[in-house]
Structure formats: structure tokens, C-alpha cells
């Protein structure tokens, strides 16, 4: 098995890759990977987990540093590109992958990646998303995917938002976390720092987005799933906006609302 | 406790409500409610479960028939409106609710509701959503909520879609399942039956939605999360459409795409 992998690595013209066979998977390594399900341990170790073929291939194609790649020999035989970017690669069997993975169907590949500090942007170009206490990891990941679709490369989150390195966020973002930088900050401070840039706030009582002419450079504030935008941020909104409703639903999901507004912004500045 | 509930029921001017105290909660009842997590049992019993205050209050305000309402005395004291619509109400404590509920934090109220057959619509008015193998229950529920926001009262699903009575669909729809009827059918047959109505198909290679003038009465076909629209349905699309992309994401989530297109339809026919 190790030979197959060395062959695969040779195919990718990598020479410095540190391959280890499955007997090298120690209990403490398994424990470390499992511990990264928790934010506390991710923070302590500055590491997070990305799982599955699509997501790991996006990680390997990005600037994210991979500390350890855990892969089955089957995956390695078919995916030699960029494998050498990982500092080390441990070949595991499916039973071992099951121990490492948090998913119900364990993937063929799992990467332990390094968390890098993201600096707050100094200037605002295009639309910048401000997320106020988006707590559902699925919503958070979906919003990152939406941002990525519209070419938005930065999201500012309140500290009360879900952790971007939560495995469910990583999964829902479908690889978009490799292109969208997420900074955690006090949103009120961030808005005040960019006082000349208008802030659109998604609210049930706002001006219809159909009648708004969006500014090319702006911020879009999206509130919590249940409670909307925090009281302390309401006075900082330049333009309260809403998505006109025709039916009976009380509200739209936060990610869905973000998508409709981003699309409206994109078409108005196109 | 029972007295409190009878008082609550009296407040709601109901006289025929069949109240039962918590000792009436038998093991076989618990087993029945738990079994409704599975589609097979839901089909056999023609019953489904709706949980939580918001969702149950929407159920009680709707035409959906409630066979049994399981509620804590606390909930009953504060929510007497429409409680009499349930055929029976069993007062339970929190420990019992935990046994009945599929959620990690058990709610104060849970309704076992009757499934009614939904007939296929004979005519098409407004936009009708056609879902082709939407398998993720969260997406399915979110699409129902989007439909409800835009006043769309009917969704046609292929048999391969997630079951509308799956607890995760019910949860994600946030009560919109009480206003949006979902019919399961062969989508190709349905389209052929309404051959004069245009079908918009959401695809990566289609005409930009920014350049489409939507017809007021139409069908919108949304494909599977991973594989898009089935090959057999492609020739039935009148207008292939796409959401213009500016960034790096490969695709948008199916529910998000549905939302953006529904919003574009709504603003163009407003």
C-alpha cells in the first residue's frame, strides 16, 4: 500500500512528502483529530479539520497549510495533484478513517489544517457582509458559499457567531472557506471605523430592495436567525431594507435573505 | 395539573376536548410517536409529528387535523387558543416529552397530526415549483418556507425527494408546511399535462435571470443538490436559466438558488 502511495507521490513530482503507513496512526493522533470537533481544542491547537474529496481538493489547491493529510490508498492512487503540499500524509484504511471522521459516512480523505490569523480589512471594496450572531453552522457555511458565488472575499462576524472552523460550517461552505476570509470583531467598532461607507440592514420593516439603488461599496448587516439585528447595531444602519413578501411565512432564513440581497446588489452594480 | 388544563380549556371555550393526565401516557403511545420518525411508519399510520411552540401554534391555526397534542401544563396554561381543535390532549412532564421528542432540547408541546392526501393541481396560477430529487430535508423545508414567503401554495416533488413529513423538513419549514401543499408525482408527466405553461430550469449553463422576462404563470424546475436536473427532464425545459456568478464557488445551494429565482420572478411580475 505504501508503495502505491509513493508511486502516486512520484507522479505528482513531489519529493519531500513525508509518507507514513497506517500503522503510524497512533491513539494520540486519533484523539487529537477527534478533539478538533470542539472549538476550545481548535483554538488551543490552531488546527481544524476539513473532510471529503471536494473540500480537501479545494484546500490543497488553496493557500491553506495542511499539517496532516489522512487518506485511503484508493484516494491517493487517483488524486496525486497537490498532495505534496501537505506536511505529512498518513495512509489509513476505512476503519481508521471512521475513527477520525465526524461524518456518518466517513470520507476517503481528511485534512488537518492550520488556522491562520485573519486581519480586519482596512478598506472596503464591493459589498462586505457583517454577520450579527448567526448561530446556526449550516447558515454560516451557506452564507460563505453565497459570498464566494458573488465574489465577496470578506465576512465580518460578531464573536457570538458560529465558529468558521466548526466542521458543520466547513461542510456547508462546500470549499468556499478557502476563498472567503472570515474575521471576528465587534461589529459596531468595525462600522464606526468605516463611517463613510453605507450600511444596509436586512429587516422586516425596511425599504423594499426592489426600490433601492445599492452603492457599489457598502456593508450588508444580517441579523440573528430568531432575533434579527441587535438593538445596539440598529442606530448604525444607514438604509434599513426588506425583501417584499407576498405570502404567509413570517420570515426568510438568514442565509436565504443574504443571498437575495447579494443578488440584488450584484445586478444593480453590474 | 389536570385541573389547570381543564381551566385552560375552559378559557378557550372548548367543551369537547378530551384531556388526559400524564399517567395516561402508555409505553405503546410513546413507541407510536417515536416510530413516526420513519417514513414507513408515517405512511402506515397516516400520521406525522410537529414539534415546538411556533410550529404547533401554526398547526393549530391551520386546517391540519391534530390527533393528539402532547403538552406540558406550563404550555397549556399559556396557550389555550385552538387547543380544543386537537382530538385529544395528553398532559406530559418534561421527562416524558424527552421520550416523545426527536430534538436535542425537547419542546413544551408536540402534535401528532394526520396526513391528508394532496391532489395534483389541475391548473397553474403564478409560479409552481417542481423539485427534482431534492434529498436534503433541510433544503426541502427551506424551499417550502421560501415558497410560502412568495405566496406559492403548491410544490410538485419527484418521488425521490425527501419526505415532506420528515421531522427535519417540518422543522426547517418553520410552519410553512401548513400553508404550502406538497404533491409527489412524476415531474415529466406533470409538465406534459400542462404543456402550454413554460418551464424555467435552473442550470449552470442558462440565460442570465437578469435578462429573462418571466411569465406570470410558469413552472420552475430545481434539480438535485449534487447532480442538477435529471437527463430525462432536460428536454422538457422551455427556458434554461442561470444566476450570474462573480466569484469562485462552483454552485449555489439548491434552496438558495430557488429563492433568488423566486424573488426575480416576484419582482418581474409585481
Interface residues (C-beta under 8 A of the other chain):
Chain A: X138 X142 X145 X146 X147 X148 X149 X150 X151 X152 X153 X174 X175 X176 X179 X210 X243 X244 X245 X246 X247 X248 X249 X250 X251 X252 X253 X255 X256 X259 X260 X263 X264 X266 X267 X270
Chain B: X138 X142 X145 X146 X147 X148 X149 X150 X151 X152 X153 X174 X175 X176 X179 X210 X243 X244 X245 X246 X247 X248 X249 X250 X251 X252 X253 X255 X256 X259 X260 X263 X264 X266 X267 X270
